[in-house]
């Protein structure tokens, strides 16, 4: 779907004025998240693939131009310019799946000013949202632990179709094992996962009949056992499991969606083991997030997997991320915003990850550690093919579980934040630009 008009009107009115006044000169914009970010010790960068695809394919269609003309805001010369509009700039960015922190440039756009201005809204829209969800998913994954299976159950509560697809991709990027969203599975190659709803059980004369039908019709059945009475539902599941064993098959698992989950899962696990069904897995769901998973485990709950929906797809505890996109340099030199509490860092920058933390520096500086910003686009074309999402997931997941303990904790207000410093040359440039 064409996305050229997915921009705030003021991007176009500014672009029109730049066009009329000959200000379409080179400009540099940084996209970053303003600190502090509540409830988060780190962020997980996501949305780069969406951003690069958008930039490569950005076009104004005839229908777009006709609509803009109908607004009566732009002359024919500017509309003719938009007819041939293409993004021709350079993009530097963090790798998708990188652990990042507020105040660091996540993405830098270097392009003619009109191009760099028009793309602001979409870049913020996609990177803010996908980074928000990937960061939430990372926390859920860390709470569940490296041995647990975690899947996205969120599409029915996500804020629209596009959000549901991006949630599924961002969660998988962070390390989730799959999604219930079939469209996301097709588009991104994410494993799709599903069990059954209570309505399925209620559609049969009784629970045991429903379980037998589902197990007969599906090769790896997971039975939802809490429609009527969870422990009675478990007994029906055990009957079906034994019937499957007699036919050389196995019941994959049981799911519990309500009730006292720690107590129920302990009793279900004990009964399954007593029945010789130690291989049957327990999956829980029901408004889960990192806090509830942490509390579930602390209370002695036993689960193999977690289906996480509403609180993931809406990032329930932090529903928005304060990402901004600011002019930092143009043909006249470094640029700075001086607003109280919102002062920016001017100039072209690099972020170095070293043993003592991260350092935001001028691009020409060299420091110990690993430079995080990479040139990913030149002349409006990406420099590398899209990454393999499954491989990216594995790399991201391994990095998350390798984080220091103070970064992985869910709640500990007294522990120090990860250090992000500014280099001395960049400080001096900020001070001189502020004078």
URHUNOR-V796431 format. One record per residue. N is the residue number from 0. PHI is phi in whole degrees, -180 to 180 (NA if undefined). Layout:
n;phi
N;PHI
N;PHI
This chain:
n;phi
0;NA
1;-59
2;-125
3;-61
4;-87
5;-80
6;-151
7;-71
8;-57
9;-68
10;-63
11;-77
12;-69
13;-65
14;-61
15;-63
16;-68
17;-57
18;-61
19;-68
20;-105
21;67
22;-105
23;-84
24;-97
25;-59
26;-144
27;-126
28;-122
29;-105
30;-109
31;-153
32;-104
33;-68
34;-85
35;-86
36;-112
37;-65
38;67
39;-131
40;-90
41;-156
42;-122
43;-116
44;-70
45;-149
46;104
47;-64
48;-62
49;-61
50;-65
51;-68
52;-62
53;-60
54;-63
55;-68
56;-109
57;-68
58;-146
59;-99
60;-77
61;-60
62;-66
63;-60
64;-66
65;-64
66;-65
67;-61
68;-63
69;-67
70;-73
71;69
72;-105
73;-129
74;-86
75;-63
76;-63
77;-69
78;-64
79;-66
80;-62
81;-66
82;-61
83;-102
84;-65
85;-142
86;-78
87;-122
88;-92
89;-108
90;-128
91;-109
92;-156
93;-67
94;-67
95;-61
96;87
97;-77
98;-74
99;-134
100;-138
101;-57
102;92
103;-93
104;-60
105;-92
106;-154
107;-126
108;-110
109;-121
110;-162
111;-51
112;-54
113;-63
114;-61
115;-63
116;-76
117;-64
118;-84
119;-55
120;-61
121;-66
122;-60
123;-66
124;-58
125;-79
126;-75
127;-57
128;-72
129;-68
130;-68
131;-57
132;-73
133;-60
134;-68
135;-65
136;-62
137;-61
138;-66
139;-61
140;-62
141;-64
142;-66
143;-72
144;99
145;-68
146;-89
147;-83
148;-101
149;-126
150;-129
151;-84
152;-114
153;-94
154;-57
155;-70
156;-114
157;-70
158;-88
159;109
160;-62
161;-62
162;-62
163;-62
164;-69
165;-71
166;-62
167;-60
168;-68
169;-65
170;-67
171;-66
172;-55
173;-71
174;130
175;-61
176;-90
177;179
178;-145
179;-82
180;-82
181;-66
182;-63
183;-65
184;-60
185;-66
186;-70
187;-111
188;74
189;-83
190;-58
191;-101
192;-133
193;-159
194;-120
195;-153
196;-104
197;-60
198;-63
199;-65
200;-61
201;-73
202;-84
203;-114
204;-57
205;-156
206;-67
207;-63
208;-63
209;-62
210;-63
211;-63
212;-64
213;-66
214;-66
215;-71
216;-90
217;-130
218;-72
219;-130
220;-73
221;-120
222;-104
223;-85
224;-105
225;-111
226;-65
227;-115
228;-142
229;-62
230;-72
231;-70
232;-60
233;-62
234;-62
235;-66
236;-65
237;-65
238;-58
239;-66
240;-60
241;-68
242;-65
243;-66
244;-58
245;-65
246;-103
247;78
248;-122
249;-135
250;-77
251;-72
252;-172
253;-126
254;-119
255;-123
256;-117
257;-158
258;91
259;-77
260;-62
261;-58
262;-66
263;-64
264;-67
265;-62
266;-69
267;-65
268;-63
269;-62
270;-69
271;-62
272;-65
273;-62
274;-84
275;75
276;-115
277;-62
278;-79
279;-74
280;-90
281;-114
282;-115
283;-117
284;-151
285;112
286;55
287;-83
288;-154
289;-63
290;-68
291;-72
292;-67
293;-58
294;-67
295;-59
296;-69
297;-63
298;-86
299;88
300;-65
301;-125
302;-147
303;-85
304;-146
305;-134
306;-100
307;-115
308;-122
309;-51
310;-74
311;-82
312;-67
313;-109
314;43
315;-53
316;-84
317;-144
318;-78
319;-151
320;-116
321;-87
322;-74
323;-133
324;-137
325;-126
326;-67
327;-122
328;-166
329;-150
330;-63
331;-88
332;118
333;-61
334;-123
335;-141
336;-95
337;-106
338;-56
339;-57
340;79
341;-132
342;-66
343;-100
344;-101
345;-81
346;88
347;-76
348;-130
349;-134
350;-116
351;-108
352;-104
353;-121
354;-66
355;-100
356;130
357;-98
358;-130
359;-90
360;-136
361;-67
362;-60
363;-78
364;-75
365;-125
366;-137
367;-62
368;112
369;-114
370;-73
371;-94
372;-82
373;-120
374;-75
375;-114
376;-147
377;-143
378;53
379;76
380;-125
381;-66
382;-90
383;-132
384;-67
385;-55
386;-71
387;-73
388;-65
389;-65
390;-67
391;-63
392;-60
393;-61
394;-66
395;-64
396;-59
397;-66
398;-67
399;-62
400;-76
401;-94
402;-62
403;-59
404;-56
405;-67
406;-84
407;-88
408;-68
409;-80
410;-130
411;-171
412;-58
413;-80
414;-76
415;-70
416;-77
417;-63
418;-77
419;-123
420;-109
421;-115
422;-66
423;-62
424;-60
425;-70
426;-60
427;-65
428;-66
429;-63
430;-66
431;-71
432;-72
433;-82
434;-70
